[in-house]
């Protein structure tokens, strides 16, 4: 009789191998899952930088004029919404290839969404420095929020309701601002940074309850999406200081 199955990170269901939740495996397996997850987050960030650099080289600046106007933000909202739907669907797939496909497509989509704002930032004399500073602050906040989850062991599941309500409210404000042409201002960006920070806390805490041991690429995709939302609004604050 083989007793090793009791300690396996996978179990059989309907003839298919289904991974155990990260919360149900050993500390060693859990540590390996987290290592792979954050390695893929780092790779996704590097891929985003590479794709963004390519887009800045091949897309002409004149496209900014054609995309000008408040309705471009409706396009951005639509792209963010589409990206969120795809990210959630692909992130939870049991097929590793689907997870990689989702992560790759999402990286390219984020690069396209960020292109207008990155290009606008580069038009300033200190644009490159501005982008670098926003990126450093984003990474520092992400690292700090991650450390809070792992070292305090606080239960952040209560944030789910706050994130859902805050997401719908912010979406409504963004659509209204785009349609009626009013500026949401600095405080809205600060609120969205708080919302993105809450998402990172919640997702980092809840990863172990949502993902199986072979879904580290999907978990990385989910975290990458929140990091990019955080970066978006930090960079917007930097840009608003120059207006």
Residue, then its C-alpha position, 0 to 999 in steps of 0.5 A: x500500500x502506497x502511503x505517499x499519496x497522503x502527502x502529495x500536493x495533488x489528488x485525483x478527481x474524475x481521472x484528472x490530477x487536481x492540485x491541492x490548495x497552497x494552504x493545505x500543503x507542507x511549509x516547504x511546498x508552500x515556500x516553493x510556490x511563493x518563490x515561483x510566484x514572485x519570480x514570475x512577477x519579477x519576470x512579468x515586470x521585466x517583460x513589461x519594460x521590454x515591451x513598453x520600450x519597443x512600443x515607444x520605438x515603433x509607435x509614432x508620437x503623432x498618435x497622441x494627437x489622434x488619441x487626444x481628448x477625454x474619450x481616450x480614458x473610456x478606452x483605457x477603462x475598457x482595456x483595464x476591464x477586459x484585462x481584469x476579466x481575462x486575468x481572473x479567468x486565465x489566472x485560475x486555469x489548471x493548465x499551465x500553458x493557459x496561465x502563461x498565455x494569460x500572463x503574456x497577453x496581459x503584459x502586452x495589454x498593460x504596455x499598450x494601456x501605459x503607452x500614452x501616459x509613458x509617452x506624455x511623461x517622456x515629453x518632460x525634461x525630467x520624464x525619464x527620472x519621473x518614471x523611474x521614481x514612480x517605479x521605485x516607489x511602486x516596487x518599495x510599496x509592493x515589497x512593504x505590503x508583501x512583508x506586512x502580510x508575511x510577517x504580521x500574519x494578519x487576516x486581510x480577508x475583510x478587505x474583499x468587501x472594501x475592494x469590491x465596493x471601492x472598485x465599483x465606485x471608482x469605476x463610476x467616477x472614472x466613467x463620469x469624469x470621461x463623459x462629462x469632462x471633469x478632472x478627478x484630481x489628486x485625491x482620487x489618485x491617492x484613493x486609487x493608490x490606497x485601493x491598489x494597496x488594499x488589493x495587494x494586501x488581500x491578494x497576497x494573503x488570499x493566494x494560499x486559499x485560491x490557488x493550487x500548487x501548480x498555479x503559481x503563474x496565475x497567482x503571479x498574473x493576479x499580483x502583477x495586475x495589482x502592481x500595475x494599477x498601483x504604478x498607474x496612479x503613482x505615475x499620475x500623481x507625478x504627472x499632475x505635479x507638472x501640470 
